Amino acid sequence: MPVTTVATIAALRARLDAERAAGRTVGFVPTMGYLHAGHASLMAAAREETDVVVTSIFVNPLQFAPTEDLAAYPRDRAGDTGLAESEGVDLLFVPSVVEMYPDGPVLTTVSVAEVAAPLEGRTRPAHFAGVATVVAKLFAIVGPCRAYFGEKDFQQVAVVRRMVRDLSIPVDVVACPTHRDPDGLALSSRNAYLTPDERVAAPVVHATLQAGRMAIDAGERDPAKVRALMADLLAAEPLAELDYAEVVDAATLQVVDPLRGELRLLAAVRFGQARLIDNLAARA
């Protein structure tokens, strides 16, 4: 069936409230558009596990710093609609900035302190406040549901999960595995910024994380040595500019020394205009 496009908060709320009143469950996939196979996997999971699937497309200005790529962020409404339809999405929520933020500058924001502070938070200090604020707003609009996120944005999932727990939001946050191209590159809307040469080089990020995990599997317990190994591998690729490569506790996102328990290796690397992030699970 064709996907139904909804542009206003009132219309979406009315539709989803009626669905829940009829006993149906809601699956929600929040996105910024320019959808790819990774997004499709989230929609497929929602389609399998819930009765009514809604996907939002909203390029949220709150999570872009003044120096970042809000205006240049890739958009493809026709392609997005086609992909959502092919995955059986029932409702496509496409609000304008004015619909989401009718009073202009937002005075109320959501901050998830310690979880948002390291890693991405060091480089992009306002980013996760923007993410948490818009996701909290979307959850308030959609209402009780299962919300599906990709593990590629591992810190984002951690921030959203903590926000939901702290604020008692009636949403079940579901993290789905990262989708990759055959050479290991994690699918991302920002991959569109890569030049052909940068695209060839970009799988070094995944290879670097794999090398870090292999070192841990072989018995390395010094986080500084794992960091140095990953930094050296990325330094060998001339097109790669390292932002960070880190190994942290998977639950707290804090460095543990010696390494122990459930861990996460995370990296952010620039290739020209593209800033790519990726992560892998590990255990010590």
N, C-alpha and C positions, 0 to 999 in steps of 0.2 A: 504493500500500500504506500502511496505517497506520504512523505513526511509532512507534518503540519508545522508551519513556521509561525511563531508567536513573538511579538515585539514588545509587549507590555507586561509589567509585573502583575497587574490585576488580572489579565487574561490567563496567564500561566497559573497563578494561584487558584483561580476559580476552577480551571480544568483539573489540576492535580488534587485539589480538595475533593472534587466530585469522584475522582478515581479511587481515592482512599476510602471515601464514604461507601463506595460500592464494594469494598473489600480487596481492592487490588493494591499491590506493592509497587513502589516507585524506585527505579534505578536512575542515577544521575551521573553524567559525565561532563564535568566542567572543562572547557578548553578556551584557548585564544584563537582557535581557527587554524587555517592552513593545515588541514587534517591529513594524516598519513596512516600507514598500516598500524602504527602503535596505538593511535587513537581508535582505530577500527577494532583492535583487540579489546579495548576497554568497553566499547559499545557492545561487542559480541558477548562479553562476560555479563554485562548488565542485561542483555536480551535473554540470556540463558537463565539468569537467577531472579529476575523480577518481571512483573506483568506489564508495566508501562515504563518506557525508556525515554528520558529527556536529555538532550545534549545542549549545553549553552556555548555560544560563540561570543566572546567579549574580550577585546584587546584592552586590558585594564590599565589606564594611565597611571594608577597609583603605584604600580610596581616597576615603573621605569624611572631611572634617574634622569636629570636634565641632559646628561651627556649620552644617554642610551638611545636605542633605535625605535622609539615608539612610532614615528611617522613612517619609517622604512620597514616596519615589521610586515612580513609577507601576508597577503590576504587573497583568498580565492573563494568567494561566497558560492559561486556556481559549483565548483569542485567539492566544496565542503558539503553542500546540500546533497549532491549525488552520492558521496561516500556515506553520509548518514542514512540516506534512504536505502542504500544497498545493505547496510547492517541492521535494518529493521528498526531504526529509531522512530519513535512515534511523534515526538515534539522537538523542534529545534527552536531554542530560545535565543533570539538575536537582538538584545536591547541596544539602544543607542547610549552614548555617554550621558546625555541629558536624562534619559529614562533611569539610568542607574544612579546618577549623581545630580538630581534636579536643582540643588541649591548651590552648585558650583563647588568650590573647595570643600573637601570633606573635613569636618571638625572632629569626628569620632573615628578613631582608629584602634586596631587590635594589635597588640604586641605580645609575642610569645618568647619572653626574655632569653633564658639560657639556651634553648633549643635553636633559636634563630641567630644567636651571636657568632658562633664559629663559622669556619668554612665560607660559604656564600655570604654570610653576614659580615665578615671582615672586609670583603671586597665591595659588597653592595649593601651598605648598612640600612638603607630604607626599603630594600626589596621585600623582605618577608612581612613587614608591617602592611605593605600594599597587598601582598598575597593573602595574608590572614584576614584583612578587612574585607576584601572582595569575596573571599570564600565564605566568610561568616554571613555576609549579605546574601549571597546566592543560597546558602543553606536556609536562611530565614525566608527567602522567597519560595524555594522548592518545598520546604517542609520535611517531615520525617521521610527518610529514604536510605538507600544504600548508595554511597558515592564512590566512584571508581577513579583511581589515580595510578599513573605509571611509576614504577620503582626507579626509573631513570632519574627522576627528581626526588631522590631519597630524602633529602633534608626537608623539602616541601611537605612530603607525606608525614614526616615526624612532627613538623610544625602544626599541620592540620589536625593530626591525631591528638596532640596535646591540647590544642585549642578546644576541640570537641569535648575532651574529658573535663578540662577546667571549667568550661561554661555550660556543661550538661546539655549540649546540643543533641537532639534526637536523630543523629545520623550515624550510620555504620560505615566507617571508612575502610575501603577495600583497596589494597595495594596489589597491582598486577605486574608480572615480569616485564622487564625491558625487552622491546623488540629491536632486532639488529639486522643490518644488511649482512650478506654472507661473509664479508671481510671483518665483521665485528663492530663496525661503526653503529652506535646507538642511533635509532631514528629520532630526528628532531626537526622542528620547523626551521631552526637556524642553520641546518645543513644546506639550505638553499643559498646561503651567503658564500659557500666555499667555491673557490675557483677550481678548475680541473686538477691542477697540481696539488692544491690543498686537500681536495677530496682523496687523492691518492695517499697523501701523508696522514690524514686524520685517523685511520685505524690504529695508529701508534698509541692513542689514548687507551683503548681497550687492551692492547697488548701490554702496556705498562702496568695496568691494574692486574692483569693476569700474572705478570712477573712478580709483583708484590705479594699476591696470594700464594704463589709457588714458594716464595721465600718463607712465608709463615708456615705453610704446609711442611716445609723442610726443617722447621724448628726454630726459625728466627723469632726472637721475642723482644727485640729492641726496636721500638717504633722509629727511632731516629735512623737506624740502618735501613729499615724498609722505605722510609721517606727518601733517603739519599739514593737508594737503588732506583726508585721511580723517577726522581729528578734527573739522574744521570741518563736514563733511557730517553727521556723526553728532550734533554739537551742535545742528544745526538741527532735529532730531527731538526734541520735548520728552519723549517717553516712553522715549527711549534714554539709558542711562547707560554711558559708555565705560569699559571696563576697560583695553583696549589696542587699538591698531591699528598694525601694524608691517610692515615689509618687510625680509626677511632672506635670506641665502644658503640655498638649498633643501636643501643637504647638511648644513651645520653649524648652521643656525638662528641664526647670528650676523649682526649688522648689518655690511654691507660699504659702504664709502664711498670712492670713488663706487660706485654700483650697477653690477654687472656679472655676466654669466653667468646661470645658472639661479637664479631667485628665487622666494620665496613671500611673498604678502601674507596676513597673518593678523589676525583681529580677535576680540575677546571683548566682548560688549555685554550689559548687563542690561536687561530689560524687566520691571519688577516682580519677581515671584518667579523668573522664568526668566533664566538666564544662558546665552546662545547663543554658540557659536563657529562660525567659518567661515574659509575660506581659498581662495585662487586662485593658480595658477601664473602666472609672468611671466618674461620674459627681457630682459636689457639687453645 
